Amino acid sequence: MPVVGLGTWNIEGDTVEESVRAGLEAGYTHIDTAEGYQNEAEIGEVLASYDRDDLFLTSKVLSKNLGYESVIESCHDSLDRLGTDYLDLYLIHWPNPAISLRETLHAMRYLHERGAVRNVGVSNFSAYLLSAAHRISEVPIAVNQIEYHPWFQRPDLVDYCRETDTLLEAAAPLARTEVFEDEVVQELAAEYDRSPAQIVLRWAVENDVVPLPKSSSPAHVRSNFELFDWELSAADRERLDARERNHPVYDTPARDWTDPVYGISEGCE
């Protein structure tokens, strides 16, 4: 998997097309989307101009669609919208306790066996749920995509992922820009003559986490990929490690599950 991916949450229409095109031209080869983002068709329009074999494409199935038949249908719908025959990675976007995890993972196995999905993973899973997925799944759980940034480092979950050879991807790796206000991030940005975003993304890469930054600005998309001809010192990495404050920006204990990203209507699913 490429060490940096392009996130596309909350970007639609011409804006997501411009963002993805800027990313591919800058050197990104990993594009992350989801059926809940409602932008797969636009992304597919851009990807049609590129060699599919050179790309690593991820999508996710909505929480409301985790039943066996619904997973398979959702995957094929995503493939149609993206204009591809396969996904490099397909994730359970959020766990849904109302639907059997075993049923979901059996559907993932079906898709994997038929070549529609090359790797299976999960997103926003706790260590407890991830351990259950590893026990149940007949296909390796390759990835757990979680909120991860200097203000929300989740050491116990990270350690469990490492122990089980589950690759970590960082959703909201910039804390939706909130972490830019951090005084250490600002000091390091000035010291290294880099943007705050570059400092935080480089920190994630050096911690063996795949960040998925997103931006509606092509200039920021390009800047976020400029991470590979420099590095942080060990002391500066430790300074960022010390910024942990258990501050999530989206993975909070309670949330509105009717949002399209979750898709669960109260009393209906």
ZAKOL-570599 format. One line per 8 residues: number of its first residue (from 0); their letters; for each residue y, x negated, z of N, C-alpha, C. Coordinates in nm, 4 decimals. Example, Ala and Ser with C-alpha at 12.3 -4.5 7.8 and 13.67 -1.06 7.14 Angstrom:
0) as) -0.5690/-1.3190/0.7800/-0.4500/-1.2300/0.7800/-0.3300/-1.3200/0.7800 | -0.2250/-1.2850/0.7080/-0.1060/-1.3670/0.7140/0.0030/-1.2900/0.7870 $
This chain:
0) mpvvglgt) -0.1198/-0.0842/0.0000/0.0000/0.0000/0.0000/0.1249/-0.0877/0.0000 | 0.2238/-0.0559/-0.0820/0.3507/-0.1297/-0.0772/0.4114/-0.1243/0.0627 | 0.4799/-0.2318/0.1033/0.5259/-0.2433/0.2417/0.6506/-0.1601/0.2714 | 0.7154/-0.1064/0.1696/0.8283/-0.0151/0.1874/0.8108/0.0996/0.0890 | 0.8344/0.2221/0.1358/0.8263/0.3375/0.0484/0.9589/0.4099/0.0431 | 0.9751/0.4942/-0.0566/1.0962/0.5730/-0.0714/1.0709/0.7138/-0.0202 | 1.1382/0.7514/0.0877/1.1271/0.8851/0.1405/1.2119/0.9832/0.0620 | 1.1718/1.1099/0.0597/1.2439/1.2101/-0.0198/1.2682/1.3392/0.0569 $
8) wniegdtv) 1.2522/1.3376/0.1888/1.2750/1.4576/0.2681/1.4195/1.5048/0.2539 | 1.4352/1.6370/0.2406/1.5665/1.7014/0.2408/1.6544/1.6591/0.1230 | 1.5920/1.6198/0.0112/1.6663/1.5894/-0.1113/1.6004/1.6682/-0.2246 | 1.6789/1.7431/-0.2981/1.6231/1.8268/-0.4037/1.7053/1.8148/-0.5317 | 1.6567/1.8799/-0.6371/1.7312/1.8920/-0.7616/1.7669/1.7591/-0.8253 | 1.8851/1.7553/-0.8856/1.9307/1.6340/-0.9530/1.9424/1.5173/-0.8561 | 1.9723/1.5471/-0.7300/1.9921/1.4405/-0.6312/1.8634/1.3625/-0.6085 | 1.7506/1.4335/-0.5938/1.6257/1.3610/-0.5716/1.5842/1.2855/-0.6977 $
16) eesvragl) 1.6122/1.3419/-0.8140/1.5809/1.2701/-0.9371/1.6594/1.1388/-0.9441 | 1.7875/1.1434/-0.9104/1.8699/1.0225/-0.9123/1.8215/0.9216/-0.8086 | 1.7836/0.9699/-0.6915/1.7356/0.8818/-0.5853/1.6065/0.8119/-0.6252 | 1.5106/0.8892/-0.6773/1.3817/0.8314/-0.7160/1.3992/0.7358/-0.8338 | 1.4803/0.7730/-0.9296/1.5030/0.6847/-1.0443/1.5679/0.5532/-0.9992 | 1.6647/0.5621/-0.9089/1.7288/0.4406/-0.8565/1.6280/0.3555/-0.7815 | 1.5397/0.4208/-0.7054/1.4387/0.3463/-0.6315/1.3419/0.2731/-0.7217 | 1.2922/0.3416/-0.8231/1.1977/0.2779/-0.9150/1.2632/0.1623/-0.9902 $
24) eagythid) 1.3884/0.1798/-1.0281/1.4588/0.0723/-1.0978/1.4865/-0.0460/-1.0060 | 1.4985/-0.0188/-0.8744/1.5239/-0.1263/-0.7781/1.3973/-0.2023/-0.7400 | 1.2801/-0.1440/-0.7698/1.1555/-0.2126/-0.7387/1.0602/-0.1385/-0.6477 | 1.1018/-0.0240/-0.5940/1.0070/0.0561/-0.5164/0.8905/0.0965/-0.6073 | 0.7712/0.0966/-0.5498/0.6557/0.1503/-0.6220/0.5850/0.2585/-0.5405 | 0.6342/0.2854/-0.4220/0.5730/0.3832/-0.3317/0.6708/0.4986/-0.3117 | 0.6317/0.6196/-0.3527/0.7133/0.7389/-0.3385/0.6425/0.8351/-0.2443 | 0.7160/0.8839/-0.1444/0.6590/0.9732/-0.0438/0.7259/1.1104/-0.0545 $
32) taegyqne) 0.6439/1.2130/-0.0742/0.6961/1.3500/-0.0807/0.5998/1.4417/-0.0066 | 0.6190/1.5728/-0.0219/0.5346/1.6725/0.0444/0.5604/1.8072/-0.0202 | 0.4605/1.8960/-0.0124/0.4855/2.0288/-0.0676/0.5983/2.0983/0.0078 | 0.6136/2.0691/0.1366/0.7195/2.1289/0.2149/0.8585/2.0789/0.1804 | 0.8671/1.9666/0.1110/0.9989/1.9155/0.0712/1.0558/1.9914/-0.0491 | 0.9699/2.0626/-0.1195/1.0109/2.1456/-0.2328/1.0840/2.0644/-0.3410 | 1.0345/1.9441/-0.3651/1.0973/1.8596/-0.4678/0.9959/1.7885/-0.5563 | 0.8693/1.8283/-0.5461/0.7656/1.7575/-0.6221/0.7869/1.7696/-0.7726 $
40) aeigevla) 0.8300/1.8839/-0.8205/0.8487/1.9015/-0.9651/0.9561/1.8079/-1.0180 | 1.0661/1.7944/-0.9443/1.1734/1.7046/-0.9869/1.1260/1.5593/-0.9857 | 1.0505/1.5226/-0.8832/0.9966/1.3867/-0.8770/0.9014/1.3628/-0.9936 | 0.8194/1.4633/-1.0248/0.7279/1.4500/-1.1374/0.7998/1.4270/-1.2686 | 0.9162/1.4880/-1.2858/0.9947/1.4669/-1.4076/1.0331/1.3201/-1.4222 | 1.0702/1.2570/-1.3116/1.1083/1.1154/-1.3158/0.9861/1.0271/-1.3377 | 0.8774/1.0559/-1.2662/0.7585/0.9713/-1.2744/0.6964/0.9720/-1.4135 | 0.7214/1.0760/-1.4912/0.6642/1.0859/-1.6256/0.7078/0.9707/-1.7157 $
48) sydrddlf) 0.8169/0.9060/-1.6812/0.8685/0.7954/-1.7638/0.8141/0.6599/-1.7202 | 0.7249/0.6585/-1.6214/0.6735/0.5335/-1.5676/0.5211/0.5293/-1.5765 | 0.4648/0.4109/-1.5706/0.3206/0.3934/-1.5738/0.2619/0.4369/-1.4403 | 0.1843/0.5413/-1.4400/0.1283/0.5957/-1.3155/0.0489/0.4915/-1.2382 | -0.0223/0.4035/-1.3070/-0.1063/0.3062/-1.2388/-0.0259/0.2031/-1.1611 | 0.1039/0.1951/-1.1872/0.1887/0.1003/-1.1156/0.2493/0.1603/-0.9893 | 0.2207/0.2875/-0.9636/0.2861/0.3587/-0.8536/0.1872/0.3964/-0.7447 | 0.2385/0.4076/-0.6232/0.1616/0.4578/-0.5090/0.2296/0.5870/-0.4650 $
56) ltskvlsk) 0.1604/0.6988/-0.4840/0.2207/0.8301/-0.4660/0.1548/0.9039/-0.3488 | 0.2397/0.9482/-0.2570/0.1932/1.0212/-0.1385/0.2498/1.1623/-0.1380 | 0.1658/1.2611/-0.1031/0.2154/1.3943/-0.0728/0.1440/1.4453/0.0523 | 0.1874/1.5633/0.0984/0.1372/1.6170/0.2251/0.1156/1.7669/0.2111 | 0.0181/1.8174/0.2863/-0.0125/1.9598/0.2854/0.0523/2.0249/0.4067 | 0.1126/2.1419/0.3843/0.1804/2.2161/0.4907/0.0851/2.2586/0.6025 | 0.1411/2.2724/0.7204/0.0623/2.3152/0.8363/-0.0044/2.4506/0.8143 | 0.0639/2.5417/0.7454/0.0073/2.6755/0.7252/-0.1073/2.6748/0.6250 $
64) nlgyesvi) -0.1242/2.5644/0.5513/-0.2239/2.5578/0.4440/-0.3417/2.4676/0.4775 | -0.3778/2.4575/0.6050/-0.4833/2.3650/0.6447/-0.6234/2.4250/0.6435 | -0.6370/2.5509/0.6031/-0.7700/2.6063/0.5809/-0.8365/2.5397/0.4614 | -0.9680/2.5442/0.4561/-1.0441/2.4700/0.3538/-0.9941/2.4989/0.2133 | -0.9943/2.6233/0.1721/-0.9532/2.6572/0.0360/-0.8051/2.6285/0.0137 | -0.7239/2.6503/0.1174/-0.5797/2.6306/0.1029/-0.5450/2.4834/0.0830 | -0.6159/2.3942/0.1497/-0.5918/2.2504/0.1307/-0.6174/2.2120/-0.0146 | -0.7294/2.2572/-0.0665/-0.7658/2.2232/-0.2043/-0.6646/2.2817/-0.3025 $
72) eschdsld) -0.6259/2.4073/-0.2805/-0.5283/2.4705/-0.3682/-0.3929/2.3994/-0.3594 | -0.3516/2.3653/-0.2384/-0.2230/2.2969/-0.2207/-0.2228/2.1625/-0.2907 | -0.3325/2.0895/-0.2788/-0.3406/1.9589/-0.3434/-0.3282/1.9719/-0.4947 | -0.4016/2.0648/-0.5529/-0.3954/2.0807/-0.6990/-0.2577/2.1280/-0.7444 | -0.1930/2.2113/-0.6628/-0.0566/2.2526/-0.6954/0.0394/2.1338/-0.6913 | 0.0215/2.0467/-0.5920/0.1054/1.9261/-0.5846/0.0809/1.8356/-0.7042 | -0.0444/1.8196/-0.7420/-0.0762/1.7374/-0.8591/-0.0101/1.7936/-0.9843 | -0.0147/1.9238/-1.0001/0.0483/1.9866/-1.1174/0.1987/1.9620/-1.1181 $
80) rlgtdyld) 0.2622/1.9820/-1.0029/0.4070/1.9633/-0.9974/0.4462/1.8182/-1.0206 | 0.3659/1.7255/-0.9710/0.3957/1.5831/-0.9849/0.3514/1.5266/-1.1198 | 0.2726/1.6042/-1.1945/0.2294/1.5597/-1.3262/0.1325/1.4439/-1.3227 | 0.0394/1.4477/-1.2269/-0.0569/1.3389/-1.2124/-0.1962/1.3952/-1.1865 | -0.2971/1.3127/-1.2088/-0.4352/1.3545/-1.1851/-0.4834/1.3215/-1.0449 | -0.4089/1.2377/-0.9742/-0.4549/1.1963/-0.8413/-0.3369/1.1553/-0.7546 | -0.3591/1.1612/-0.6234/-0.2656/1.1089/-0.5248/-0.3263/0.9829/-0.4642 | -0.2445/0.8835/-0.4442/-0.2934/0.7638/-0.3757/-0.3167/0.7908/-0.2279 $
88) lylihwpn) -0.2399/0.8830/-0.1729/-0.2532/0.9179/-0.0317/-0.2151/1.0644/-0.0131 | -0.2997/1.1385/0.0595/-0.2727/1.2787/0.0897/-0.2808/1.2952/0.2408 | -0.1743/1.3524/0.2980/-0.1620/1.3602/0.4428/-0.1605/1.5049/0.4921 | -0.2178/1.5266/0.6092/-0.1915/1.6479/0.6855/-0.0513/1.6313/0.7421 | 0.0419/1.7161/0.7008/0.1823/1.6938/0.7356/0.2068/1.7083/0.8859 | 0.1569/1.8135/0.9427/0.1644/1.8375/1.0869/0.0336/1.9017/1.1305 | -0.0138/1.8715/1.2500/-0.1329/1.9419/1.2990/-0.1022/2.0889/1.3234 | -0.2039/2.1715/1.3080/-0.1910/2.3148/1.3339/-0.3086/2.3557/1.4230 $
96) paislret) -0.2838/2.3762/1.5518/-0.3942/2.4075/1.6434/-0.4624/2.5398/1.6144 | -0.4021/2.6219/1.5285/-0.4638/2.7508/1.4955/-0.5718/2.7384/1.3892 | -0.5826/2.6215/1.3258/-0.6810/2.6000/1.2198/-0.7679/2.4807/1.2565 | -0.8969/2.4919/1.2364/-0.9915/2.3865/1.2721/-0.9613/2.2570/1.1969 | -0.9467/2.1477/1.2704/-0.9259/2.0172/1.2091/-1.0482/1.9774/1.1265 | -1.1648/2.0160/1.1723/-1.2871/1.9853/1.0974/-1.2836/2.0511/0.9593 | -1.2387/2.1749/0.9535/-1.2287/2.2466/0.8264/-1.1317/2.1743/0.7319 | -1.0190/2.1338/0.7847/-0.9196/2.0631/0.7035/-0.9766/1.9339/0.6486 $
104) lhamrylh) -1.0418/1.8572/0.7340/-1.0928/1.7266/0.6919/-1.2111/1.7402/0.5968 | -1.2868/1.8468/0.6060/-1.3922/1.8713/0.5073/-1.3305/1.8938/0.3693 | -1.2189/1.9640/0.3654/-1.1502/1.9834/0.2379/-1.0954/1.8522/0.1852 | -1.0439/1.7689/0.2733/-0.9959/1.6369/0.2329/-1.1107/1.5537/0.1740 | -1.2281/1.5637/0.2352/-1.3446/1.4921/0.1814/-1.3771/1.5404/0.0408 | -1.3739/1.6701/0.0201/-1.4000/1.7284/-0.1122/-1.3040/1.6694/-0.2153 | -1.1762/1.6658/-0.1831/-1.0756/1.6127/-0.2751/-1.0974/1.4641/-0.3014 | -1.1354/1.3915/-0.1972/-1.1605/1.2477/-0.2112/-1.2815/1.2220/-0.3009 $
112) ergavrnv) -1.3866/1.2970/-0.2792/-1.5087/1.2779/-0.3572/-1.4866/1.3066/-0.5050 | -1.3947/1.3933/-0.5362/-1.3689/1.4301/-0.6761/-1.2544/1.3516/-0.7384 | -1.2013/1.2553/-0.6648/-1.1016/1.1656/-0.7213/-0.9600/1.2185/-0.7231 | -0.9388/1.3377/-0.6673/-0.8028/1.3912/-0.6640/-0.7165/1.3197/-0.5609 | -0.7830/1.2608/-0.4615/-0.7151/1.1915/-0.3524/-0.7872/1.0596/-0.3286 | -0.7154/0.9504/-0.3337/-0.7784/0.8199/-0.3151/-0.7855/0.7782/-0.1680 | -0.6891/0.8217/-0.0886/-0.6891/0.7922/0.0546/-0.6449/0.9157/0.1307 | -0.7010/0.9327/0.2490/-0.6729/1.0470/0.3349/-0.6006/0.9975/0.4595 $
120) gvsnfsay) -0.5018/1.0732/0.5039/-0.4314/1.0358/0.6250/-0.3746/1.1565/0.6963 | -0.3028/1.1274/0.8038/-0.2408/1.2317/0.8842/-0.0955/1.1938/0.9080 | -0.0195/1.2880/0.9577/0.1214/1.2650/0.9876/0.1554/1.3384/1.1159 | 0.2326/1.2725/1.2010/0.2777/1.3324/1.3276/0.1606/1.3665/1.4190 | 0.0568/1.2830/1.4174/-0.0582/1.3010/1.5051/-0.0426/1.2138/1.6291 | -0.0726/1.2707/1.7435/-0.0795/1.1946/1.8670/-0.2056/1.1082/1.8666 | -0.2154/1.0179/1.9626/-0.3367/0.9369/1.9739/-0.4588/1.0260/1.9971 | -0.4418/1.1312/2.0758/-0.5527/1.2235/2.1037/-0.6020/1.2903/1.9760 $
128) llsaahri) -0.5083/1.3455/1.8971/-0.5483/1.4116/1.7742/-0.6030/1.3130/1.6716 | -0.5449/1.1944/1.6682/-0.5941/1.0931/1.5746/-0.7357/1.0517/1.6099 | -0.7648/1.0396/1.7391/-0.9016/1.0031/1.7790/-0.9998/1.1116/1.7378 | -0.9585/1.2385/1.7482/-1.0447/1.3475/1.7030/-1.0658/1.3412/1.5531 | -0.9593/1.3123/1.4791/-0.9714/1.3034/1.3328/-1.0665/1.1916/1.2926 | -1.0561/1.0769/1.3577/-1.1474/0.9660/1.3267/-1.2927/1.0061/1.3532 | -1.3145/1.0793/1.4592/-1.4519/1.1185/1.4939/-1.5079/1.2206/1.3955 | -1.4222/1.3109/1.3490/-1.4669/1.4213/1.2637/-1.4786/1.3811/1.1176 $
136) sevpiavn) -1.3829/1.3048/1.0687/-1.3713/1.2820/0.9252/-1.4836/1.1952/0.8707 | -1.5357/1.2344/0.7557/-1.6353/1.1535/0.6854/-1.5702/1.0585/0.5863 | -1.4369/1.0660/0.5745/-1.3575/0.9731/0.4950/-1.2643/0.9007/0.5913 | -1.2477/0.7705/0.5791/-1.1603/0.6999/0.6731/-1.0196/0.7594/0.6779 | -0.9663/0.7708/0.7986/-0.8265/0.8115/0.8167/-0.7428/0.6850/0.8005 | -0.6788/0.6736/0.6862/-0.6142/0.5472/0.6507/-0.4775/0.5295/0.7141 | -0.4062/0.6394/0.7374/-0.2644/0.6318/0.7730/-0.2300/0.7378/0.8769 | -0.1392/0.7016/0.9666/-0.0699/0.8001/1.0493/0.0796/0.7785/1.0273 $
144) qieyhpwf) 0.1454/0.8765/0.9676/0.2896/0.8676/0.9442/0.3598/0.9353/1.0618 | 0.4418/0.8591/1.1332/0.5033/0.9093/1.2557/0.6512/0.8731/1.2588 | 0.7264/0.9429/1.3433/0.8631/0.8987/1.3682/0.8589/0.7666/1.4440 | 0.9312/0.6678/1.3930/0.9278/0.5345/1.4531/1.0550/0.4610/1.4162 | 1.1262/0.4144/1.5153/1.2487/0.3373/1.4959/1.2815/0.2689/1.6285 | 1.3826/0.1837/1.6358/1.4079/0.1096/1.7602/1.4311/0.1966/1.8828 | 1.4794/0.3183/1.8654/1.5018/0.4056/1.9797/1.3803/0.4895/2.0161 | 1.2730/0.4827/1.9358/1.1529/0.5641/1.9597/1.0327/0.4857/1.9079 $
152) qrpdlvdy) 0.9810/0.3954/1.9926/0.8824/0.2971/1.9479/0.7380/0.3339/1.9799 | 0.7115/0.4234/2.0698/0.5809/0.4846/2.0932/0.4679/0.3819/2.1086 | 0.4785/0.2917/2.2032/0.3835/0.1802/2.2113/0.2375/0.2219/2.2280 | 0.2107/0.3270/2.3059/0.0717/0.3677/2.3262/0.0097/0.4186/2.1964 | 0.0843/0.4987/2.1221/0.0342/0.5497/1.9943/0.0196/0.4361/1.8936 | 0.1168/0.3467/1.8896/0.1095/0.2320/1.7983/-0.0131/0.1465/1.8308 | -0.0358/0.1211/1.9583/-0.1516/0.0397/1.9977/-0.2815/0.1062/1.9552 | -0.2917/0.2396/1.9719/-0.4143/0.3063/1.9327/-0.4357/0.2985/1.7817 $
160) cretdtll) -0.3286/0.3136/1.7053/-0.3416/0.3006/1.5599/-0.3900/0.1614/1.5226 | -0.3376/0.0607/1.5882/-0.3823/-0.0758/1.5601/-0.5311/-0.0924/1.5925 | -0.5714/-0.0394/1.7061/-0.7109/-0.0530/1.7494/-0.8073/0.0128/1.6518 | -0.7633/0.1162/1.5836/-0.8507/0.1922/1.4941/-0.8247/0.1617/1.3468 | -0.7509/0.0545/1.3203/-0.7204/0.0140/1.1824/-0.6560/0.1270/1.1032 | -0.5674/0.2015/1.1693/-0.4925/0.3086/1.1042/-0.3533/0.2561/1.0729 | -0.3211/0.2479/0.9464/-0.1901/0.1964/0.9066/-0.0799/0.2900/0.9550 | 0.0278/0.2309/1.0027/0.1419/0.3086/1.0498/0.2502/0.3145/0.9435 $
168) eaaaplar) 0.2965/0.4363/0.9157/0.4142/0.4558/0.8331/0.5242/0.5132/0.9206 | 0.6464/0.4694/0.8973/0.7595/0.5149/0.9773/0.8389/0.6199/0.9019 | 0.8250/0.7459/0.9446/0.9155/0.8498/0.8981/1.0442/0.8398/0.9806 | 1.1554/0.8770/0.9207/1.2862/0.8643/0.9870/1.3032/0.7245/1.0466 | 1.2789/0.6184/0.9687/1.2848/0.4830/1.0251/1.4254/0.4411/1.0671 | 1.5261/0.5169/1.0225/1.6652/0.4882/1.0598/1.7169/0.5899/1.1610 | 1.6261/0.6669/1.2207/1.6634/0.7705/1.3171/1.7704/0.8618/1.2586 | 1.7554/0.8879/1.1281/1.8525/0.9717/1.0556/1.9950/0.9233/1.0796 $
176) tevfedev) 2.0098/0.7931/1.0755/2.1337/0.7141/1.0874/2.1854/0.7023/1.2306 | 2.1249/0.7709/1.3277/2.1744/0.7625/1.4647/2.1681/0.6205/1.5198 | 2.0635/0.5460/1.4808/2.0447/0.4119/1.5352/2.1505/0.3137/1.4852 | 2.2243/0.3514/1.3827/2.3322/0.2644/1.3343/2.4383/0.2423/1.4420 | 2.4471/0.3345/1.5381/2.5458/0.3234/1.6447/2.5047/0.2243/1.7529 | 2.3801/0.1790/1.7493/2.3300/0.0886/1.8518/2.4054/-0.0445/1.8470 | 2.4509/-0.0916/1.9623/2.5340/-0.2120/1.9653/2.4588/-0.3364/1.9192 | 2.3299/-0.3449/1.9506/2.2519/-0.4614/1.9065/2.2317/-0.4571/1.7554 $
184) vqelaaey) 2.2042/-0.3402/1.7009/2.1915/-0.3267/1.5559/2.3210/-0.3701/1.4884 | 2.4344/-0.3273/1.5414/2.5630/-0.3640/1.4834/2.5889/-0.5137/1.4938 | 2.5550/-0.5728/1.6082/2.5744/-0.7174/1.6255/2.4884/-0.7965/1.5273 | 2.3632/-0.7543/1.5101/2.2736/-0.8256/1.4190/2.3166/-0.8063/1.2740 | 2.3667/-0.6885/1.2410/2.4154/-0.6655/1.1053/2.5290/-0.7628/1.0733 | 2.6181/-0.7833/1.1676/2.7284/-0.8775/1.1462/2.6780/-1.0212/1.1402 | 2.5842/-1.0552/1.2271/2.5320/-1.1922/1.2327/2.4574/-1.2300/1.1050 | 2.3780/-1.1362/1.0517/2.2964/-1.1653/0.9338/2.3678/-1.1281/0.8036 $
192) drspaqiv) 2.4865/-1.0705/0.8150/2.5610/-1.0218/0.6989/2.4753/-0.9227/0.6196 | 2.4190/-0.8291/0.6923/2.3353/-0.7239/0.6355/2.3845/-0.5891/0.6842 | 2.3395/-0.4815/0.6203/2.3749/-0.3482/0.6674/2.2907/-0.3147/0.7905 | 2.3377/-0.2226/0.8760/2.2533/-0.1779/0.9876/2.1175/-0.1263/0.9403 | 2.1162/-0.0561/0.8275/1.9889/-0.0058/0.7754/1.8940/-0.1202/0.7439 | 1.9430/-0.2253/0.6816/1.8573/-0.3381/0.6466/1.8008/-0.4053/0.7712 | 1.8810/-0.4162/0.8760/1.8330/-0.4761/1.0009/1.7171/-0.3952/1.0584 | 1.7337/-0.2642/1.0635/1.6314/-0.1789/1.1226/1.5053/-0.1744/1.0367 $
200) lrwavend) 1.5209/-0.1697/0.9063/1.4048/-0.1662/0.8169/1.3291/-0.2982/0.8196 | 1.4018/-0.4090/0.8234/1.3352/-0.5393/0.8312/1.2566/-0.5521/0.9613 | 1.3120/-0.4999/1.0692/1.2417/-0.4992/1.1984/1.1094/-0.4232/1.1873 | 1.1102/-0.3081/1.1202/0.9868/-0.2314/1.1029/0.8848/-0.3094/1.0207 | 0.9292/-0.3692/0.9102/0.8390/-0.4460/0.8247/0.7756/-0.5608/0.9037 | 0.8555/-0.6288/0.9838/0.8024/-0.7417/1.0607/0.7104/-0.6966/1.1730 | 0.7167/-0.5685/1.2087/0.6232/-0.5122/1.3060/0.5010/-0.4503/1.2381 | 0.4822/-0.4803/1.1086/0.3668/-0.4310/1.0322/0.3632/-0.2784/1.0245 $
208) vvplpkss) 0.4796/-0.2196/1.0126/0.4939/-0.0758/0.9929/0.5602/-0.0540/0.8567 | 0.5100/0.0416/0.7809/0.5646/0.0711/0.6484/0.6777/0.1721/0.6629 | 0.8040/0.1307/0.6472/0.9142/0.2267/0.6598/0.9321/0.3070/0.5316 | 0.9792/0.4300/0.5491/1.0006/0.5208/0.4364/1.1454/0.5700/0.4394 | 1.2410/0.4817/0.4146/1.3807/0.5244/0.4178/1.4112/0.6182/0.3026 | 1.5013/0.7122/0.3286/1.5453/0.8018/0.2220/1.6973/0.8038/0.2197 | 1.7516/0.8267/0.1014/1.8960/0.8395/0.0874/1.9265/0.9173/-0.0394 | 2.0333/0.9947/-0.0345/2.0803/1.0638/-0.1541/2.1743/0.9753/-0.2354 $
216) spahvrsn) 2.2055/0.8571/-0.1835/2.2946/0.7633/-0.2514/2.2145/0.6556/-0.3231 | 2.2216/0.6457/-0.4559/2.1494/0.5391/-0.5259/2.1850/0.4002/-0.4745 | 2.3094/0.3777/-0.4353/2.3485/0.2465/-0.3832/2.2753/0.2159/-0.2538 | 2.2621/0.3146/-0.1659/2.1896/0.2934/-0.0411/2.0402/0.2770/-0.0667 | 1.9879/0.3513/-0.1624/1.8469/0.3355/-0.1988/1.8202/0.1909/-0.2391 | 1.9058/0.1364/-0.3223/1.8877/-0.0031/-0.3659/1.9028/-0.0999/-0.2493 | 2.0036/-0.0784/-0.1668/2.0286/-0.1672/-0.0531/1.9120/-0.1673/0.0446 | 1.8506/-0.0515/0.0652/1.7398/-0.0405/0.1608/1.6159/-0.1172/0.1176 $
224) felfdwel) 1.6120/-0.1590/-0.0081/1.4965/-0.2340/-0.0580/1.5206/-0.3847/-0.0542 | 1.6388/-0.4277/-0.0164/1.6724/-0.5703/-0.0162/1.6315/-0.6325/0.1169 | 1.5007/-0.6478/0.1342/1.4451/-0.6872/0.2635/1.3557/-0.8104/0.2574 | 1.3409/-0.8710/0.1412/1.2286/-0.9628/0.1243/1.2645/-1.1100/0.1071 | 1.3914/-1.1452/0.1095/1.4259/-1.2864/0.0973/1.4927/-1.3383/0.2243 | 1.4684/-1.2699/0.3357/1.5240/-1.3104/0.4645/1.4373/-1.2501/0.5744 | 1.4565/-1.2963/0.6972/1.3799/-1.2423/0.8095/1.4601/-1.2548/0.9382 | 1.4193/-1.1766/1.0357/1.4793/-1.1832/1.1678/1.4143/-1.2937/1.2492 $
232) saadrerl) 1.4902/-1.3528/1.3359/1.4308/-1.4504/1.4276/1.3465/-1.3761/1.5311 | 1.2538/-1.4469/1.5942/1.1701/-1.3854/1.6974/1.2554/-1.3311/1.8111 | 1.3592/-1.4036/1.8472/1.4468/-1.3585/1.9561/1.5191/-1.2291/1.9189 | 1.5612/-1.2179/1.7932/1.6318/-1.0970/1.7520/1.5374/-0.9781/1.7392 | 1.4139/-1.0029/1.6986/1.3150/-0.8944/1.6993/1.2949/-0.8428/1.8413 | 1.2897/-0.9349/1.9357/1.2721/-0.8955/2.0754/1.3916/-0.8158/2.1259 | 1.5103/-0.8483/2.0803/1.6283/-0.7706/2.1188/1.6166/-0.6268/2.0702 | 1.5663/-0.6092/1.9489/1.5469/-0.4740/1.8972/1.4312/-0.4039/1.9685 $
240) darernhp) 1.3257/-0.4786/1.9985/1.2151/-0.4200/2.0747/1.2646/-0.3619/2.2068 | 1.3634/-0.4261/2.2656/1.4150/-0.3845/2.3959/1.5075/-0.2625/2.3880 | 1.5329/-0.2115/2.2674/1.6220/-0.0953/2.2522/1.5503/0.0371/2.2723 | 1.4221/0.0348/2.2973/1.3452/0.1577/2.3175/1.4109/0.2463/2.4233 | 1.4273/0.3748/2.3900/1.4849/0.4693/2.4871/1.4169/0.6060/2.4799 | 1.2986/0.6122/2.4127/1.2230/0.7370/2.4018/1.3105/0.8497/2.3473 | 1.3766/0.8202/2.2362/1.4742/0.9134/2.1783/1.4296/0.9556/2.0381 | 1.3496/1.0643/2.0270/1.3116/1.1136/1.8946/1.4260/1.1905/1.8311 $
248) vydtpard) 1.4320/1.1868/1.6981/1.5315/1.2681/1.6269/1.4683/1.3913/1.5630 | 1.3354/1.3927/1.5490/1.2726/1.5141/1.4960/1.1410/1.5495/1.5639 | 1.0651/1.4515/1.6133/0.9339/1.4805/1.6712/0.9494/1.5127/1.8197 | 1.0137/1.6253/1.8460/1.0404/1.6699/1.9817/0.9325/1.7674/2.0273 | 0.9176/1.7878/2.1572/0.8096/1.8754/2.2059/0.8158/2.0173/2.1515 | 0.9351/2.0683/2.1267/0.9489/2.2045/2.0731/1.0312/2.1999/1.9459 | 0.9924/2.2795/1.8493/1.0656/2.2812/1.7217/1.0515/2.4194/1.6580 | 1.1321/2.4443/1.5593/1.1268/2.5708/1.4867/1.0209/2.5602/1.3774 $
256) wtdpvygi) 0.9051/2.6205/1.4028/0.7937/2.6075/1.3094/0.8096/2.6939/1.1846 | 0.9161/2.7725/1.1752/0.9385/2.8517/1.0545/1.0116/2.7728/0.9465 | 1.0571/2.6521/0.9790/1.1194/2.5656/0.8786/1.0213/2.5463/0.7625 | 1.0710/2.5383/0.6377/0.9799/2.5210/0.5231/0.8901/2.3976/0.5325 | 0.9338/2.2951/0.6051/0.8512/2.1751/0.6186/0.7239/2.2046/0.6989 | 0.7292/2.3065/0.7853/0.6115/2.3449/0.8632/0.5450/2.4677/0.8024 | 0.6279/2.5670/0.7696/0.5782/2.6822/0.6968/0.4988/2.7810/0.7773 | 0.5117/2.7794/0.9096/0.4349/2.8733/0.9914/0.5287/2.9824/1.0411 $
264) segce) 0.5110/3.1042/0.9913/0.5927/3.2167/1.0343/0.5327/3.2778/1.1598 | 0.6169/3.3049/1.2578/0.5704/3.3579/1.3852/0.4927/3.4875/1.3651 | 0.3718/3.4914/1.4202/0.2922/3.6125/1.4154/0.2212/3.6400/1.2858 | 0.2387/3.5507/1.1862/0.1813/3.5767/1.0528/0.0674/3.4831/1.0190 | 0.0729/3.3569/1.0640/-0.0331/3.2640/1.0295/-0.1120/3.2279/1.1551 $
